[in-house]
Amino acid sequence: MEVVLREVSRGDLRGSILVTGFRGFGMVGYMASKHLALALRASKVGYILSDSMPPFIAVEEDGVGYPFDIYYSREARTTILVNRAVPDRDVADEYTRFVAEWAKSIGFDFVVLLGGLSREFRPPGEEYGYRWLHNAFYDGPQLEAPKLEYGLGVMGPLALLYIYLDYYEVPTVMILPYSIVEGVDYEAALLGIKVVSSKLLRVTLQLPELETLARTQRAEFEKIIKLIEREEREEHESKGMYM
């Protein structure tokens, strides 16, 4: 595997904050990192060339995207690895270990991992909308939400990357907004970006497109919930009339 950098050097990235995630629950890690790069107006400065590259490219808002693109915002001192593809299962271990080794060699201030946490585990009346955890080497800003509770866990390449970053003693924090499991959860991705930008990067971002998508999705969820509640109420009332 190889990291290809254009227009920046390894020294330029040193001391910046690395943000990344994958297409897990709600596609939160991918959506959040992608829209964070857009909101920061970060420049594409390179990509990771895997030994088993997913065979696709995608034309997006900022041009042609590769499976594993690297963006950099000099103003925000932020490096973003946008994983448009999920590494194949047989190379996921190799890929995440490579990324962790690269992070160690660059000398990032710390690494932020973004992913989704199933809404099934969201406590009633939850006010923060996310959980988080960090390794022993992280001494960055502390977040307001509770840490990930006992008995809960993370799976997939995000978990592998956390393990390898810890092995290489790279300061790492993981942020997990509550999310739907299937499909895209725009609201969870939006929350993830807001936590990262306001609490860790200390920047204010404009996210009109993602906010519109999140607002529309929230309205659809509310319609579905009301429909289910109405059907349950009508079923209960019909049973009561029968008795």
TIBA-405456 format. One record per residue (C-alpha): residue in one letter; y, z, x. Coordinates in pm, whole numbers, padded with zeros to 5 digits, always signed. Layout:
BEGIN
aYZX/...
This chain:
BEGIN
m+00000+00000+00000/e+00357-00060+00107/v+00711+00031+00004/v+00945-00267+00021/l+01314-00171+00045/r+01604-00411+00011/e+01974-00337+00071/v+01908+00031+00148/s+01736+00214+00430/r+01503+00511+00421/g+01795+00713+00554/d+02006+00621+00250/l+01745+00773+00019/r+01703+01091+00222/g+01839+01396+00043/s+01856+01223-00296/i+01659+01334-00605/l+01353+01127-00693/v+01277+01085-01067/t+00963+00919-01203/g+00701+00924-01478/f+00424+00719-01637/r+00323+00568-01972/g+00169+00886-02110/f+00223+01057-02447/g+00506+00879-02629/m+00562+00670-02315/v+00815+00941-02230/g+00788+00923-01851/y+00835+00547-01840/m+01105+00526-02109/a+01306+00814-01966/s+01300+00686-01608/k+01383+00330-01718/h+01678+00430-01937/l+01800+00678-01677/a+01819+00393-01425/l+02013+00182-01676/a+02251+00465-01770/l+02324+00543-01405/r+02374+00170-01340/a+02133+00214-01053/s+02053-00089-00841/k+01703-00216-00787/v+01648-00156-00416/g+01278-00219-00376/y+00930-00181-00512/i+00585-00050-00427/l+00332-00313-00334/s-00006-00177-00441/d-00339-00288-00299/s-00434-00369-00660/m-00112-00494-00820/p-00109-00525-01201/p-00065-00900-01262/f+00260-00912-01457/i+00637-00922-01437/a+00884-00849-01718/v+01234-00982-01784/e+01447-00683-01883/e+01813-00583-01918/d+01867-00574-01542/g+01659-00873-01443/v+01295-00929-01352/g+01097-00609-01335/y+00788-00552-01122/p+00511-00301-01199/f+00648-00031-00965/d+01023-00072-00909/i+01253+00154-00709/y+01616+00205-00819/y+01895+00393-00645/s+02230+00530-00759/r+02452+00613-00464/e+02706+00790-00686/a+02448+01021-00845/r+02237+01046-00528/t+01932+00963-00738/t+01628+00749-00664/i+01418+00638-00963/l+01066+00501-00947/v+01005+00307-01269/n+00632+00268-01327/r+00621-00018-01576/a+00246-00028-01533/v-00013+00247-01524/p-00221+00230-01205/d-00580+00131-01280/r-00806+00433-01301/d-00993+00338-00984/v-00669+00324-00780/a-00463+00595-00957/d-00565+00856-00702/e-00474+00631-00410/y-00145+00528-00571/t-00023+00879-00652/r-00121+01007-00309/f+00069+00720-00151/v+00381+00799-00358/a+00357+01166-00257/e+00323+01074+00111/w+00623+00843+00081/a+00828+01116-00090/k+00743+01353+00192/s+00836+01100+00460/i+01170+01016+00297/g+01277+01378+00257/f+01399+01384-00102/d+01587+01696-00209/f+01325+01739-00480/v+01112+01531-00718/v+01143+01529-01097/l+00834+01430-01296/l+00877+01333-01662/g+00604+01321-01924/g+00525+01400-02286/l+00371+01714-02433/s+00192+01675-02768/r+00399+01793-03065/e+00086+01969-03183/f+00174+02249-02941/r+00538+02286-03049/p+00593+02641-03181/p+00762+02685-03523/g+01138+02717-03484/e+01131+02586-03127/e+01492+02535-03012/y+01461+02369-02672/g+01223+02083-02746/y+01051+02084-02408/r+00856+02286-02154/w+00861+02269-01776/l+00693+02389-01459/h+00751+02364-01086/n+00566+02419-00762/a+00626+02691-00506/f+00848+02469-00289/y+01104+02399-00562/d+01421+02608-00542/g+01650+02385-00747/p+01822+02465-01077/q+01626+02678-01324/l+01600+02542-01678/e+01662+02729-02002/a+01338+02644-02185/p+01022+02850-02135/k+00768+02738-01877/l+00454+02556-01992/e+00240+02812-02170/y-00094+02949-02058/g-00382+02729-02170/l-00185+02402-02183/g-00217+02128-01925/v-00127+01780-01806/m-00362+01487-01751/g-00353+01144-01592/p-00150+01007-01300/l+00134+01254-01365/a-00104+01543-01294/l-00240+01368-00984/l+00111+01308-00851/y+00202+01674-00906/i-00109+01783-00713/y-00037+01557-00417/l+00333+01645-00405/d+00230+02008-00390/y-00023+01930-00115/y+00249+01765+00095/e+00484+02057+00019/v+00739+01841-00162/p+00963+02044-00399/t+00870+01930-00749/v+00971+02009-01107/m+00798+01866-01414/i+00976+01830-01751/l+00768+01777-02067/p+00951+01709-02395/y+00740+01752-02708/s+00630+01404-02811/i+00417+01201-03045/v+00090+01099-02880/e+00067+00736-02988/g+00351+00485-02975/v+00696+00535-02824/d+00891+00857-02879/y+01255+00764-02821/e+01382+01109-02914/a+01156+01278-02657/a+01263+01028-02389/l+01629+01090-02478/l+01582+01466-02447/g+01412+01424-02111/i+01705+01222-01978/k+01957+01475-02109/v+01778+01763-01940/v+01756+01576-01610/s+02114+01445-01617/s+02290+01761-01732/k+02080+02031-01563/l+01957+01865-01244/l+02183+01570-01161/r+02498+01730-01306/v+02623+01401-01452/t+02730+01294-01800/l+02566+00978-01928/q+02626+00740-02217/l+02300+00637-02386/p+02407+00451-02703/e+02099+00227-02731/l+01847+00506-02683/e+02041+00739-02913/t+02035+00474-03188/l+01661+00423-03145/a+01602+00798-03151/r+01818+00846-03462/t+01637+00565-03647/q+01298+00702-03549/r+01396+01055-03655/a+01498+00926-03997/e+01163+00749-04034/f+00976+01066-03939/e+01173+01265-04195/k+01087+01009-04466/i+00717+01036-04381/i+00727+01416-04382/k+00902+01424-04720/l+00650+01176-04861/i+00359+01387-04741/e+00516+01705-04879/r+00576+01536-05215/e+00218+01410-05234/e+00084+01755-05147/r+00310+01916-05409/e+00205+01667-05677/e-00161+01714-05590/h-00121+02092-05615/e+00059+02065-05949/s-00204+01829-06090/k-00479+02071-05993/g-00289+02353-06157/m-00258+02152-06481/y-00627+02073-06477/m-00723+02436-06446/
